[in-house]
Amino acid sequence: MRVKINASMIQMGLRWLTSGLRDFNVILAEQRLTQSDMVWLSSLSANQRQLNAVDALPVSLYRVHYNTLKVGRGYLDDEEFREIGNKMVMFMEFCHFSRVNETSPILAVGLDDVGYRVFEAGSFDSRMMLVSRGGFSIGTRCNLRKLRMNISSPDDQLRDVTTVLLGDLRYFLKPGVSGIGRVKDYPSTMPLDVVATELLQQKLQPKLVAQWTGLNADEVVRMKRSLLRDTPLVQSQSGRIQAPNKTLAESPLHSLLYLTVYRLLADNPLRRTNARAVVAAHREYVELCKAVGVEASDMISPSNGYQLSNAMKTGDITLTPCSKCKEINARYALKPGRCIWCNH
């Protein structure tokens, strides 16, 4: 992770808090922050170790919201120009965080790809209008009090990343909210040998590539051997293809994080196994794991990620709230395991 964002955004929130009652109330009205959020941020700033832990997360604690991208042109008086200009700097930092770290904006800051592209590529004047008339605001992505904030534990940091993204998943699955599922599957017009080559380059096992494309298994193996001669790094990751319920049982947190990322990225993930989204989700999952110090040997392979995605499509594995703690958990339908959050 090249740049960080959480500590600076928390500092900004505290500056709002100390700027006076009027400014504080205006911020609470314009941004989607509650008073309890501000109190939590204030107490966090006094604990440098916990502040360092949230600053080291590869995802923002804040989500970027907007109402519309169709704002047209307009005039701002001097006071509006100053206020909107200050806010625009904040939103540009969110775009910078996603772009420099090469993380999908929906994962990095909870902003859908369309909103990100329009804002990031716009002119100064168009950005000012988006902030002024488009309803751009920020809000927390999850219940911040559930974060573990333990920078010395990669597992706890990965749990915090998962908590943040699950908060987004809850939000985007609400009726009337859109923004997820932007990664379309390979088009039907794309030659199957080209698709197979791309999947092999992403280190999926030939058996799964043949299964998805419908190509002859022996032909896919020959394609892989040809690729290996030209690009040795195409070698599939070691380890056997596992049944998805076994992967879930052995790596429940990693399975949950991968499936959450896949669910946020993939178009129609419950109707078909979106191979292009599998590739994108696994790449993002690996980068999130690396950012918090998880060893490569502990990560789920691309092939087993594919298996988990396929199990989500068939309904064998679901992302379901726990009956006790209400947190979303990945469950194997035929034999649900214990919740990773409360052990119920």
GUVOPA-73422 format. One record per residue: x, y negated, z of N, C-alpha, C in turn. Coordinates in steps of 0.001 Angstrom, whole numbers, plus 500000, padded with zeros to 6 digits. Each point is the difference from the previous one (the first is absolute). Layout:
// GUVOPA-73422
XYZXYZXYZ...
// end
This chain:
// GUVOPA-73422
500846501191500000499154498809500000500879498761500000499837499173498969500902498858499827499587498790500826498703499731500097499536498845500771498931500442500993499853499223501069499010500286501036498995498852500048498889500241500682498968498965500010499280499837501328499884501041500800499107499947501152500412498998501069501283499930500314500439499056501036499731498558499583500245499689498728499775498630499531498523499654499997499132500968499636498563499733500025499490499856501428500565500774500921499621499856501411500432498632500522501191499575499612500467498668500395499059498924499471499543500152498777499067499030499428498712499960500806499509501199500387498787500037500810500162499300501327501159500159500621500248499351501285500130498488499841500539499572498889500060498551499754498590499428499854499112500776499358498604499562499944499418499907501414500338500994500816499444500058501348500416498794500831501216499528499789500511498884500799499820498645499320499332499991498851499872498755499254498863499121500483499209500475500945498883499221500517498689500729499798499026499704500845498736500712499983499287499858498667500015498811499400499286499788498744500602500867498898501329499937499845500641500803498959499801501493500239500049500401501271499815501416500340498611500476499592498979499215500315498629500377499641499804500017498486500653499072499290499909499975498540500600501269499409501152500397500536500663501214499510499123501225500244499410500099501190499143501143500306498789500034499064499526498833499612498843499936499114500380500355498565501170499545499550500403500208498617500640501367499775500772500468500957500656501291499872499224501042500783500205501262499677499234501065500640500764500541501195500323499110500918500703500355501219499104499699501191499931500911500945499194499788501196500880499427501111499357499507501032500762499495501140500819501109500653499436501213500044500750501120500587501234500328499172499912499835498653501174500180499149501096499013500393499609498760500179500969498960500337500630500237501367499195500483500947500540500311501329501003501133499906499672501033499200500917501128499832501302499543499367499913499160498972501192499501499322500850499175500955499336499246500864500730499176500969500781500867500985499357501075500497500696500883500949501109500783499316499797500351498730501016500747499261501278499184499834499845498700499791501174499151499767500945499966501196499490500359501175500834499991501209500795501291500159499706500997499174500696501287500082500811500171498716501275499661500055500827499994498803500135501384499384500046501035500802500141501352499466498763500392499180498823499725500530498785500309499257499858499119498771500418498746500122499956499100498850500912500514498887501160500491500375500921500575499014499383501235499342499244500781500779499389501224499473498952499679498934499127499033500258498977499669499001500624499281498808501089499266500241500662499317498886500698500996499078500361501167500545500681501021499195499030500851499188498699499825500195499029500781499238499996499561498534499891500940499076499992499652498561498642499532499508499057499778500906498675499483499650499684498817500903499253499056499458499587498827500773498886500371500971499983499340501155498897500175500933498750499264499532500188499119498995498905499168499520499569500420498598498713499912499754499430500250498687499616498677499366500242499869498698499606498801499268498608500214499410499072499109500336498636500040499480499801498873498991499041500197499119499547498889499162498563500266499570499305498928499646498603500117499583499851500070498486500770499183499283499891499956498550501309499529499395500239500410498750501172499542499252499591499008498911498704499732499879499494499055499003499727498668500687500994499144499996499905498754500772500025498747499139500406500116498741500044498832499128501005498964500462499732498741499657500879498894500378499294499111501017500770499184500677499413499105500985501004498973500490499515499108500854500854498938500544500098500156501509501202499836500513500239500048501445500480498643500465499394499495501082500512498751500553501290500282500764500628498950500512501319500160500619499990500972501170498972499917500857499942500878501160499790501453499575499100500219499046499777501353499490501254500551499340500693499161499238501211500426499309501041500492501002500145499261501114500981500394501012499613501325500652498747500137500398499553501211500683500049501221499081499507499838498782499985501123499056501421500390499614500880499006499857501399500289499671500668500842501069499727499693501276500571500790501104499478501428499977498710500157499724499421501349499941500566500786498825500206499315498869500496500682498813501379500600500250500819499310500778501319500535500343499857501352500694499022500105500891499765501251500722499632501124499031499096499720499072499575501038499058501122500372499032500841499053499666501148500314499154500973500926500716500103499868501327500857500906500772499486501428499925498683500165500031499431501341499859500337500590498630499883499206498951500339500476498655501489500342499914500831499152500605501455500213499999500343501314500707499335500273501112500229501222500778499716501239499156498890499987499281499631501150499161500933500130498806500303498881499350500807500040498767501427500431500280500650499392500977501414500286500255500186501417500529499075500476500827500114501357500534499475501051499029499477499538498848499500500897498961498961500976500549499077499452500792498906500771500585498691499519499406499093500918499716498698499622499479499350498983500939499446498899499466499412498981500874498861500516500863499269501003499525498913500534500811500548500683501251501206500536499919500639500624501160500775498980500820500704499111499329500856499043500699499202498995500804498966499411499367499275498903500659498484500122499862499499501130499541498561500188499898499339499152498941500752499572498986499471499172498923499938500833498723498837500049499359499883500837498803500855499457498859500315500869499050500922499660498916499535498808499174498693499905499764499484498902499184500234498666500693499605499927501277500215498767500754501466499638500089500848501010500192501438499756500093500544499429498702499642500616498870500534499545498719499539498578499671498722499715500248499475498664499695500681498950500863500166500291501284500604499009500895501502499863499744500692501114499909501460499973499883500457499393498685499246500228498915500412499520498680499417498640499655499170499449500869499347498736499699500918498801500148499578498889499434500733498741500144499764499426501397500753498969500326499836499347501298498559499513500177499467499321498991498648499458500099498955501102500141500163501097499234499015501078500077500051500692501362501187500131500576500101500584501343499335499106501036500201498707499872499373499062500926498474500146499938499454500129498799498561500160499855499522501339500560500806501054499814499625501305500545499898499953501516500970499368500642499974499887501465498855499104500444499782498899499267498977499034500383498586500498499748499757500558498806498639500362499591499757501506499958501060500795500014499832501447499856499795500746501297500066499281501124499775500660501282501148500870500464501221499686499581501147500788500452500198499823501504500128501108500700500184499976501453500739501259500417500380500076501256500666501199500514499233500534501198500161501272500264499408500639501162500820501212500365499886500469501222500764501170500422499458501244499305500887500939499725499640501185499217499507501161500854500244499942501297499607501094500880499877499453501417499623500860500915500000499633501422501454499964500473500531498803500177501426499852500301500394500649501318499055500157500903500323500572501317500307501493499919499731500616498859500272501431499842501410500280499482500743498953499668501359500191499493500935500421501123500920500903499700500938500497501019501221499100500158500435499394498923501087499003500029501257500533500683500468501140499518501199500631500559501023500147498880500870499027499866500920499959498865501018501128500026500229500607501148500987501082500093499441501344499552498701500065499712499375501263499606499419499886498594500622500648499005499422499998498646498572500546499967499715500985500859498659500575500031498975498963500464500328499250501052499082498970500480499838498886498965501086499626499334499911498973498974499134500477498832500143501293499649499181500546498914498531500046500420499740500277501266498628499968500502499421498593499895500813499001500283499523498616499901499691499627498551500853500433499072499723499759498579498676500659499611499796501232500442498768500727499689498790499308500611500145499509501233498903499286500670499587498765499207500990499242499514499716498794499221499259500355498713500482501007499277499391500355498718498617500641500177499804500733501092498675500551500266499001498888500309500488498923500635499135498847500217499540499413498683500913499937499033499634499533498659499002500940499339500227501307500148499104500968499365498581499843500544499868499823501300498681499761500591499353498762499389500796498948499852499472498742499480499545500144498547500836500584499166499696500063498573498918501013499661499716500928500899498929500963499754498633499482500439499956498789500560498722499409500379499192499654498750498683500072500086499157499639498839500264498561499550500115499818498707500180498669499450501420499501499969500955500771500532501410499597500002500728500773498906500730499306499158500738500642498915501474499633500103500818500696499215501422499666499982500919501199499972499496501182500399500856501183499978499706500814498746500836501019499776499776500886498857500358499385498671501080499206499960500389499320498761500871500849499082500547501115500500500887500829499178499171501013499222499910499789498695499245500906499133500844501226499660499332501098499722500700501223499612500523499860498568500826500941499605500514499992498629498834500033499016500027499166498973498885499978499041499928501287499197498806500346499576499805501241499239500705499967498642500290498788499526500675499870498703501513500194500099500516500071501214501443500150500187500395501454499731500978500253499135500420501374499709500372500760501267499556501229500091500218500778501224501484500275500251500798500150498940501418500245500213500677498764500593499497498811499661500543498766500579499628499916501482498752500345500321499569500014501400500822501012500791500177501197499435500763501043500684501432499550500260500604499343499022501370499508500175500080498993501141499030499104500055500007498992501071499830500638501370499113500976500102499785500678501281501232500792500412500654500646499057501231500730500317501100499046500450500058498829499378500996499003500398499755499511501422498751500074500430499658499601501368500121501169500984500594501095499525500369501142500831498828500855500464498931500039499220498947500964500281500402501366499448499597501041500695500334501352499575499291500330498678500677500740499087499412500344498692498641500684500104499803500816501028498730500694500142498838499014500132500202498938500792498948499000500187499823499136498749501111499721499325499924499222498763499189500769498952500257501290499887499240500831499055498531500056500392499747500074501292498622500060500494499240498726499655500648498849500154499294498735499751499830499740498504501045500265499212499956499669498568499295501060499166499986501230500505499433501086499211500987500599499015501240499555500039501028500545499122500424501376500485500568500762499107500520501316500362501117499858501020499965500836501042500978499891501084501427500196499497500196500951499077501341500236499468500507498785499221499091499344499292500379498814499245500438498875500944499299499848501123500370498965500972501365500304500613500263501264500262501314500386500535501098499658498991499754500264498721500985499645498967500211498483499937498927499244500165500116498546500011500866499540501176499815500643501136500791499632501171501486500319499778500280501146499417501393500361499740500645499006499044499234499565499017500512499003499057500295498682500713499107499612500902500209498762500763501217500118500909500191501164500592501134500202500899501323499844499265500032500428498754501231499850499231500314498533499743498961499214499801500193498572499703500088499136501244499180500308501002499954499201501239499972500939501194501154500312500577500069500956501109499130499639501201499710498706500224499232499597501175498533500386499913499594500579498878498613500399499831499682501275500782501017500670500514499793501231500755498915499812501059499013500898500024498913499922500976500561500092501411499284499373500941500438500080501383499922501437500474500950500369500861500064501382500483498781500311500872499755501276500187498876500426500817498867500515499136499258500914500561498904500608499267498772499108500046499122500196499010498719499320500023499157500633501104499523499181500914499225500504501128498507499795499775499220500849500645498568499751500061499792498697500764499068499148499568499845498694500638499684500067501492499250501016500427499694500110501428501250500301500816500971500686499402501254500266500701500822498725500121500048499197498916500703498720500066499371499110501059498666499979500041499291499191500992500305500465501417500062501315500201500271500535501334501432499709500442500950500077499061501404499794500349500360498520500112499360499147499187500344498570499983498724499165500005499255500004501110498705499302500017500111498492499805500995499362500617500138498555499854500411499629498579500967500711499447500452499724498643498880500264498991499237501071500224498888500309499106498960498886500048499711499512501198499014498930500155500478498718499324501263499658500193500532498786499368499973500128498480500467501126499485500003500182498546498578499897499440499040500682500611498634499999499500499362498613500113500368499247501032499495498630500133500518499127498872501290500117499711500590499243498890499339500404498686499848501288499791499369500504498771498566499496499881499273500021501101498597499545499980499909498517499680500955499202500464499987498565499720500378499694498555500840500835499403500500499726498654499169500632498893499516501210500209499461500812498900498593499601499593499778499979498714498667499832499440499270501339500034498814500009500595499164501205500083500729501216500582500637499874501154500762501134500549499124501148500489498707499725500238499116501067500479499341500754498860500218499538498766499398500660498837501009500808499199501241499558499991501026500734499267501352499742500643500940500899499743501359499804500483500705499036499048500249498807500476500576498927499195501528500144500016500544500620498955501434500326499990500872498746500010499587498980499282500796498768499993500007499365501394498863500049500692499933499461501355500790500862500976500063501318499744500832500880500837501450499537499950500484499729498790501375499533499820500202498667500721499062499064499795500119498673500624499913500090501518499063500802500501499813500118501445501208500645500666500560501026499361501165500650500611501197499055500029500176499234498934501100499037499976499846498967501128498776499486500183499756499021501061500169500649501376499508501208500146500128500737501269501461500184500388500822500383499039501427500199500272500658498694500436499680498895499338500596498717500357499567499553501393498752500248500354499532499664501348500759500822501046500198501288499705500739500868500932501447499544500142500633499691498882501386499540500046500138498726500832499038499110499866500073498706500666499997500124501524499388501066500524499961500166501456500993501051500485500841500506499095501084500894500414499676501470500010498972500429499288499655501424499937500978500714499064500485501148500418500923500785499193499287500619498799500723500110498889499405500551498775499495501424500213500680500756500853499609501390500245498644500109500705499547498917500623498714500011500696498848499536499122500315499528498804498957499448499134499311501100499199498786499723499591499234500906499151500528499907498570500154501128499339500496500012498619498913499506499046500383499559498791498988499585499017498992501104499684500496501228499920499097501114499671498971500234501101500435499933501252499056500195501098499091498785500167500480498823499589499126498838499946498883500225498985500363500565498841499000500335498985498967500973500573500478501000500727499096500987500581499027499353500982500497499054500807499124499294500941498951499178499247500427499330498938499067499201499205498923500879499373500411501158499515499047500928499401499013500519501044500500500225501219499121500469501075499006498921500417500397498744499884499057498910500282498886499989498954500382500245498740499001500015498927498993501137500193500470501158500401499110501152500167499214499940501304500397499118500914499319499891501278500564500903501069501076500738499678500619500875501004500648499194501112500520498818499664500573499092500997499272498669499887499590499473501128499268498735500026500662499036500975499806498719499752500411498960500949498756499631500799499961500486501235498778499932500801500280499387501368499129499098500479500181499463501360499866501096501048500873499964500984499945500955501105498724499765500811499359501065500432498751499871500754500221499383501379501241500027500492500281499473501331500578498589499941501141499828499311500665498692499996499587499114498836499270500594499024499484499274498833501074499583498996501257500383500227501062499681499052499938500973498815500354499527498820499986500854498816501128501022500083499668501230499688500963501101500069499807500876498770501068500636499538499903500949498887499616501362500569498900500550499508499485501260500529499840501031498890500403501220500308499758501129499099498596500501500294499127499980498983498577500239500222499710501367500598500719501033499573499698501359500455500486500272501417501047499286500416500540500217501337500619498704500498499185499054500454500530498699500446500980500160501161501128499300499879500979500009501083499711498895500991500943499787500905499830498953501011500282498623499389499340499004500544500218498618499563501402499573500395500743499390499077501366499581500313500031498776500901498852499333500163499971498775500817499654500300501461499037500899500234499576500265501384500115501458500399500425500863499035500187501424500242498687500723500284498884499409499605498696500634500225499756501103498960
// end
